[in-house]
Amino acid sequence: MQAAVVDTFSAPPRFGQFRNPEPGPGEVLIRVRAAALSNLVRAQAAGKHYSSGNELPLVPGNDGVGTLPDGSRVYFLFPRAPFGSMAEYTAVQKDRIIPIPETLDDATAAALANPGMASWGALLGRARFHSGESVLINGATGVAGQQAVQAAKLLGASRIIATGRNQQTLEELLTLGATETIALTDDDAETQQRLQATLATSKPDVVLDYLWGSSALSILKSLAGKGAVYGEPRIRFIQIGSASGEEIALPAHLLRSSGIELLGSGLGSLSLKEILSALEVQYRHAASGQLTIDTELLPLAQVADAWSHKESGTRTVLTL
């Protein structure tokens, strides 16, 4: 079959031939129609993600949209290695697929899934978000962050604070549902002042962090308490991405003095059931036109070119 093939972790995939998958016990053969290129897929294909495999060659892609042998259209997740989603066919366990609404096209469904895990999955599966709560989204100008703004709004957030460096995108987030924005700068002290000014009167119930690094530390410092006798309000800080760095120096007293609960959201911390359940909710909203995502469609044969594109608010989708 035709496929994107990773021969080495040190080079982008090539377009070529790969052996056909043979479904095993509990698996189904899927004819792939669309697969999105996310930062997660890039990292896995480079051997740099904690979920990366070590078997080469392999077909990259951990999810996609395709058809079952009976013609029904589905979203699928976690194909059996080394058969990823960026090929004509793949093999997937039957409990790793969900139906796609008829009004939702292949490319949009594929593009929404990864940022959906990082937004709908984080809010519903990890934060256990409730309507009326407030949210701060750190790094809201990326694809996942933009989805998080829309998800929070649709789930009934009372306040949505969005941070980021791209001023134009920050302004656009106000039309997607953000109620306030905070521009991040290279000056940590200035960023800290902006955060403290915004959070001085009311702290968020949930923080979705796509950046980590200095901005996350500034947020945590802004949420520190002062040892209130009756306790500080509970704040669920959900760590999702690390675009600004893998490590921070977190003072212990920030956790002892506050109601901050540090949680991660990603492969391993979200169960399969939680991921698929969250995506079903997302797809229902998307099917009714309540969600938007910018996509760039490329044929699978151009996978090498697609790999060189840098994500800037648009999700690349490879089609077959």
MIKE-135474 format. One record per residue (C-alpha): x, y, z. Coordinates in steps of 0.5 Angstrom, whole numbers, padded with zeros to 4 digits, always signed. Example, Ala and Ser with C-alpha at 12.3 -4.5 7.8 and 13.67 -1.06 7.14 Angstrom:
% MIKE-135474
+0025-0009+0016;+0027-0002+0014;
% end
This chain:
% MIKE-135474
+0000+0000+0000;+0002+0007-0001;+0004+0010+0006;+0009+0016+0009;+0015+0012+0012;+0019+0013+0017;+0026+0010+0016;+0030+0014+0021;+0028+0018+0027;+0033+0023+0024;+0029+0025+0018;+0022+0027+0016;+0018+0021+0013;+0018+0019+0006;+0012+0017+0001;+0013+0010-0001;+0011+0003+0000;+0009-0001+0006;+0006-0008+0007;-0001-0008+0008;-0004-0009+0015;-0007-0016+0017;-0013-0015+0023;-0011-0019+0029;-0016-0021+0034;-0021-0015+0036;-0018-0011+0031;-0022-0008+0024;-0018-0006+0018;-0020+0002+0016;-0019+0005+0010;-0016+0012+0011;-0019+0018+0009;-0015+0024+0013;-0010+0024+0018;-0008+0031+0021;+0000+0033+0022;+0000+0035+0030;+0006+0037+0034;+0005+0030+0038;+0006+0026+0031;+0012+0030+0029;+0015+0028+0036;+0013+0021+0036;+0016+0020+0029;+0023+0024+0031;+0023+0019+0037;+0023+0025+0042;+0016+0023+0045;+0015+0019+0051;+0010+0015+0047;+0015+0014+0041;+0016+0007+0039;+0023+0004+0037;+0021-0001+0031;+0023+0002+0025;+0021+0003+0019;+0014+0005+0021;+0008+0009+0019;+0007+0015+0023;+0000+0018+0025;-0004+0016+0032;-0011+0018+0029;-0015+0019+0023;-0021+0019+0020;-0023+0013+0015;-0028+0008+0013;-0030+0001+0016;-0031-0005+0011;-0038-0004+0011;-0037+0003+0009;-0039+0007+0015;-0035+0013+0017;-0031+0013+0024;-0025+0017+0027;-0020+0012+0030;-0015+0012+0035;-0008+0009+0037;-0007+0004+0031;-0003-0002+0032;+0005-0001+0031;+0008+0000+0026;+0002+0001+0022;+0000+0009+0023;-0006+0013+0020;-0001+0016+0015;-0003+0010+0010;-0008+0007+0005;-0010+0002+0011;-0009+0001+0018;-0011-0004+0023;-0015-0001+0030;-0018-0005+0036;-0025-0004+0035;-0026+0000+0042;-0022+0005+0039;-0027+0008+0034;-0033+0013+0034;-0038+0014+0029;-0037+0021+0026;-0043+0026+0025;-0046+0026+0017;-0045+0033+0017;-0038+0033+0019;-0033+0033+0013;-0027+0028+0014;-0021+0034+0014;-0025+0038+0020;-0026+0031+0024;-0019+0029+0023;-0016+0036+0025;-0020+0037+0031;-0018+0031+0034;-0011+0032+0037;-0013+0039+0039;-0019+0036+0042;-0016+0032+0046;-0012+0037+0049;-0018+0042+0050;-0024+0038+0051;-0020+0032+0054;-0017+0037+0059;-0023+0040+0061;-0028+0034+0061;-0023+0029+0063;-0018+0032+0068;-0021+0038+0070;-0028+0036+0071;-0030+0042+0069;-0037+0045+0071;-0041+0050+0067;-0040+0057+0071;-0033+0056+0073;-0028+0061+0070;-0022+0059+0066;-0015+0061+0064;-0012+0059+0058;-0004+0060+0058;-0002+0059+0050;-0009+0060+0047;-0006+0063+0041;-0004+0056+0038;-0009+0051+0035;-0010+0047+0041;-0011+0054+0045;-0016+0056+0040;-0020+0050+0041;-0020+0051+0049;-0023+0058+0048;-0028+0055+0044;-0029+0049+0048;-0030+0053+0055;-0035+0058+0052;-0039+0052+0049;-0039+0049+0056;-0041+0055+0060;-0035+0058+0063;-0036+0065+0066;-0030+0068+0065;-0024+0066+0060;-0017+0069+0060;-0013+0068+0054;-0005+0069+0054;-0001+0069+0048;+0005+0073+0044;+0001+0074+0038;-0003+0080+0039;-0007+0079+0033;-0009+0072+0035;-0011+0075+0042;-0015+0080+0039;-0019+0074+0035;-0020+0070+0041;-0025+0075+0043;-0029+0073+0038;-0028+0066+0039;-0031+0067+0047;-0025+0070+0051;-0027+0075+0055;-0020+0078+0057;-0013+0077+0054;-0006+0078+0057;+0000+0079+0052;+0006+0075+0054;+0013+0078+0054;+0020+0076+0054;+0020+0081+0061;+0018+0076+0066;+0017+0081+0071;+0012+0085+0066;+0009+0079+0065;+0008+0077+0072;+0005+0084+0073;+0000+0083+0068;-0002+0077+0071;-0003+0079+0078;-0007+0085+0076;-0012+0081+0072;-0012+0076+0077;-0012+0080+0083;-0020+0080+0085;-0022+0074+0082;-0017+0067+0081;-0019+0062+0076;-0022+0055+0078;-0018+0052+0072;-0012+0053+0068;-0010+0050+0062;-0003+0051+0061;+0000+0049+0054;+0007+0053+0055;+0010+0051+0062;+0017+0055+0062;+0017+0062+0065;+0010+0064+0063;+0007+0058+0067;+0011+0060+0073;+0009+0067+0073;+0002+0064+0073;+0003+0060+0079;+0006+0065+0083;+0000+0070+0081;-0004+0064+0084;+0000+0064+0091;-0004+0064+0097;-0003+0068+0104;-0004+0062+0109;-0012+0064+0109;-0015+0061+0116;-0021+0058+0112;-0017+0056+0106;-0015+0058+0099;-0020+0057+0093;-0019+0050+0089;-0015+0052+0083;-0014+0046+0078;-0008+0047+0074;-0008+0042+0068;-0001+0042+0065;-0002+0040+0057;+0004+0042+0053;+0011+0045+0054;+0013+0049+0048;+0016+0054+0053;+0021+0049+0056;+0020+0042+0060;+0022+0045+0067;+0021+0050+0072;+0024+0052+0079;+0017+0051+0083;+0018+0054+0090;+0015+0049+0095;+0011+0055+0098;+0007+0056+0092;+0003+0049+0093;+0003+0050+0101;+0000+0057+0101;-0006+0056+0096;-0011+0051+0093;-0007+0049+0087;-0008+0042+0084;-0003+0040+0079;-0005+0035+0074;-0003+0033+0067;-0007+0032+0061;-0004+0027+0056;-0003+0020+0053;-0003+0016+0060;-0006+0021+0064;-0013+0021+0060;-0016+0014+0059;-0018+0012+0052;-0025+0012+0055;-0024+0019+0057;-0021+0021+0050;-0027+0018+0046;-0032+0021+0050;-0029+0028+0050;-0028+0028+0042;-0036+0025+0042;-0038+0032+0045;-0033+0036+0041;-0036+0033+0034;-0043+0034+0036;-0041+0041+0037;-0037+0041+0031;-0043+0038+0027;-0048+0044+0029;-0043+0049+0026;-0041+0051+0033;-0033+0050+0032;-0028+0053+0027;-0021+0050+0026;-0017+0053+0020;-0014+0047+0016;-0009+0046+0010;-0010+0040+0006;-0005+0036+0002;-0004+0029-0001;-0001+0024+0003;+0004+0024-0003;+0007+0031-0001;+0008+0028+0006;+0016+0031+0006;+0013+0038+0004;+0008+0038+0010;+0013+0036+0015;+0017+0042+0014;+0011+0047+0015;+0011+0050+0022;+0004+0050+0025;+0002+0057+0026;-0006+0057+0028;-0007+0052+0022;-0007+0044+0022;-0004+0041+0016;-0009+0035+0014;-0006+0029+0009;-0011+0026+0005;-0012+0020+0001;
% end
